[in-house]
């Protein structure tokens, strides 16, 4: 079974989401994916406002669809749905097999994102499927150099497996292994790194290793920037439980989420991967 069967692109008229989808479709790993261009129209206070918002959504999806010229094998459709955008995106993702959500992100910190009702922040917290976040000012490049943030968590291992699939069939592709330790003498991370290197060698995939000691979020962002990675893939096991969907996650607001720090500060697109154990 393919890792990805459906790409859900949240279209809001801003950001490089559309460009990211074009790039994904050029990769062998996504060649057979069905693309859903999704736009949600929030409920309006009057019927007239609703008609205007609905028409604007129709025009936006039609314009976006025109940027995907017909070609053999391309499977693409549009969905215009009334409802809260952040809820609609999750509902559509849950209805499709093996989905990947692609969304733009303004890179707000967690408190500001919640206070300003950020769609990407909400979906990032709650999606059970992988999610690709692209900052509005990001320059989307062909992902020949993919960085993976390694550790021994199930989510990080799922991220590594996803990166292997992403680079499969890409001529000259390289995987950058990023290993960050809190303790310079830690051994567990070295074992994870050694195992990943062995896997890459067995598959004849070119790779480079980047190591650092310090705060994981800060160092991952630094390594991605210094290596000029085109895409960062990392595990993201931390998300609010379903029972808390309507309220801010105060524990994590006051704590330290590596994936949330990276989401805010990273320059390149970042693919957040969950594991089956999350």
C-alpha positions, 0 to 999 in steps of 0.5 A: 500500500502506498504511503500517500494516496491523497493530497489535501491542499487547503486553498485560501488564496495566499501562500505557496501551497499551490506551488508545493502541490505542483512540486509534490506531483513531480516526485515519484512518491506522489505520482499516483496521488489524488489531489483535492483542492479544498476551500472552506467558506465560514458561515456568514451573518446574512444570506447575501454575504454567504452567496458572495463568499461562496462565489468567491470560493468557487472562483478561487478554486477554479483559478487554482484548478487551471494551474494544473493542466490535464496530463496522463495520470493526473487525478484532481478535484475541488471541494467547496465546503461550508464550515469552519476551515480548521474543522473542515480540513480535519474532516476531509482528511479523516474521510480519505485513505492515506492523506497528506495535508498541505497548508500555508503557515504564517509562522505565528508562535503558539499563543498568537496562533491560538489567539488569532484562531490560526487554521494551520495551528489548529490542524497541526495540533490535531491531525492524525495524518502527516502535514506539510507546512509551507510558510507564506514567504517560503521559496519552494524548491525541488526536494533533492536535499531532504533533512530528517530529524532523528531520535528514537521515538516512533514518530521520528522513525516514521519520519525517516521511513517517509523520507526514504519514500520521498527520495526514492527515484529522485536522481542525485537525491540526498538525505541529511541526517540531523542528530541533536543531543542534550548530552554530549555523552548520550549513546542512544542517539548514536545507535539510532544514527548508526542504524539510519546510516546502515539503512541508507547505505543498503539502499545506496542513497547518498547522505550527509550527517549533521550533529549538534548538542543543545536545545533540539528545536533550536539546533534542528532549525539551525542545521536545516538552514546551514545545510540548505535543506530543501525540505525538513521531515520530522516526527511530531508526536505532541498534539492535544487530545480530541477532548480538548479541541475547542480550548487552548493547550495551556500545558504545551503553551507554557512548555516546550514543543520541539515540533511547534518551535520548528514550525514557527522558525524554520525557513524551508517547508516542513513535513510533520509525521505522526506514527501509528502509536500517536 
